Amino acid sequence: MNENITFEDKKPIDLFRQWLTEAEGKEPVNPNAMALATADSRGRPCVRMVLLKGIDERGFVFYTNSESRKGLELAENAYASLCFYWKSLGREVGIDGPVEKVSLEEADGYYDSRARGSQIGAWASKQSRPMAGRFELEKRVAQFTAKFHVGKVPRPEFWEGYRVKPERIEFWAERRFRLHDRIVYIREVESEGVSGSEWEVQRLFP
Ligand SMILES: Cc1cc2nc3c(=O)[nH]c(=O)nc-3n(C[C@H](O)[C@H](O)[C@H](O)COP(=O)(O)O)c2cc1C
């Protein structure tokens, strides 16, 4: 398990991609699942799972309903923390940073790639709001199926992509006797035209 991993000579996004690829080979279900923590304006946290749908040097992308609890919290406090845990590899990655919405073109591109049933589902679900019963959801699915019975299902405006722009990425690898590896990469994120800084890397005690 995780003997002699070299970290320091790697860029964190490349290392993350390598770990995700290894997880895809080992984890049978949703290796791209990550816990997403947000907080409201009073700093009260809430965490739930989402799926990673895009990764590049700019950050980590997921899609959701912007009127959901997480969407409202991100509107108030555009900061998030992500956590991946791959049991089969004994590895964890934590990512913190500010959040921005992806472009409409990027969101359209991903939405168009989804199954038609999931596209209808996005219209039907008033995510995170109270529902009288399962029947209310099924009725809404039937209504939107009828509404969009021919042609393309357009992306609802409230179904959006969010990018967590990492300013801290921590890699944790399980080692014997709980003497785990912890490597943290830190940088300043580019904002409002001010360019960000290079990654700095350091080891932490486990
Ligand atoms: C493995 C897994 C993956 C999920 N992926 C997503 C996702 O990508 N987007 C999403 O909106 N909800 C996803 N969900 C559901 C969320 O965990 C959550 O229940 C929902 O988004 C409402 O969260 P909120 O009320 O805190 O906004 C996923 C749940 C699980 C268990």
The ligand as an SDF file (V2000), in Angstrom:
LIG
                    3D

 31 33  0  0  0  0  0  0  0  0999 V2000
  -22.6530    9.4590   -5.1280 C   0  0  0  0  0  0  0  0  0  0  0  0
  -23.5700   10.6440   -5.2200 C   0  0  0  0  0  0  0  0  0  0  0  0
  -23.3870   11.5680   -6.2410 C   0  0  0  0  0  0  0  0  0  0  0  0
  -24.2040   12.6930   -6.3490 C   0  0  0  0  0  0  0  0  0  0  0  0
  -23.9650   13.5970   -7.3470 N   0  0  0  0  0  0  0  0  0  0  0  0
  -24.6950   14.7330   -7.4030 C   0  0  0  0  0  0  0  0  0  0  0  0
  -24.3680   15.7390   -8.3690 C   0  0  0  0  0  0  0  0  0  0  0  0
  -23.4060   15.6230   -9.1580 O   0  0  0  0  0  0  0  0  0  0  0  0
  -25.1390   16.8590   -8.3870 N   0  0  0  0  0  0  0  0  0  0  0  0
  -26.1930   17.0480   -7.5200 C   0  0  0  0  0  0  0  0  0  0  0  0
  -26.8410   18.0710   -7.6040 O   0  0  0  0  0  0  0  0  0  0  0  0
  -26.4900   16.1280   -6.5810 N   0  0  0  0  0  0  0  0  0  0  0  0
  -25.7640   14.9760   -6.4940 C   0  0  0  0  0  0  0  0  0  0  0  0
  -26.0540   14.0440   -5.5320 N   0  0  0  0  0  0  0  0  0  0  0  0
  -27.1210   14.3400   -4.5530 C   0  0  0  0  0  0  0  0  0  0  0  0
  -26.5600   15.2800   -3.4780 C   0  0  0  0  0  0  0  0  0  0  0  0
  -25.7550   14.5390   -2.5710 O   0  0  0  0  0  0  0  0  0  0  0  0
  -27.6410   16.0440   -2.6900 C   0  0  0  0  0  0  0  0  0  0  0  0
  -28.5590   15.1400   -2.0820 O   0  0  0  0  0  0  0  0  0  0  0  0
  -28.4370   17.0130   -3.5600 C   0  0  0  0  0  0  0  0  0  0  0  0
  -27.6180   17.6330   -4.5340 O   0  0  0  0  0  0  0  0  0  0  0  0
  -29.0990   18.0970   -2.7140 C   0  0  0  0  0  0  0  0  0  0  0  0
  -28.1240   18.7510   -1.9450 O   0  0  0  0  0  0  0  0  0  0  0  0
  -28.4090   20.1630   -1.2000 P   0  0  0  0  0  0  0  0  0  0  0  0
  -29.8200   20.1260   -0.6960 O   0  0  0  0  0  0  0  0  0  0  0  0
  -27.4040   20.2180   -0.0970 O   0  0  0  0  0  0  0  0  0  0  0  0
  -28.2070   21.2400   -2.2310 O   0  0  0  0  0  0  0  0  0  0  0  0
  -25.2520   12.8920   -5.4060 C   0  0  0  0  0  0  0  0  0  0  0  0
  -25.4280   11.9680   -4.3820 C   0  0  0  0  0  0  0  0  0  0  0  0
  -24.6040   10.8640   -4.2810 C   0  0  0  0  0  0  0  0  0  0  0  0
  -24.8160    9.9010   -3.1330 C   0  0  0  0  0  0  0  0  0  0  0  0
  1  2  1  0
  2  3  1  0
  2 30  2  0
  3  4  2  0
  4  5  1  0
  4 28  1  0
  5  6  2  0
  6  7  1  0
  6 13  1  0
  7  8  2  0
  7  9  1  0
  9 10  1  0
 10 11  2  0
 10 12  1  0
 12 13  2  0
 13 14  1  0
 14 15  1  0
 14 28  1  0
 15 16  1  0
 16 17  1  0
 16 18  1  0
 18 19  1  0
 18 20  1  0
 20 21  1  0
 20 22  1  0
 22 23  1  0
 23 24  1  0
 24 25  2  0
 24 26  1  0
 24 27  1  0
 28 29  2  0
 29 30  1  0
 30 31  1  0
M  END
$$$$
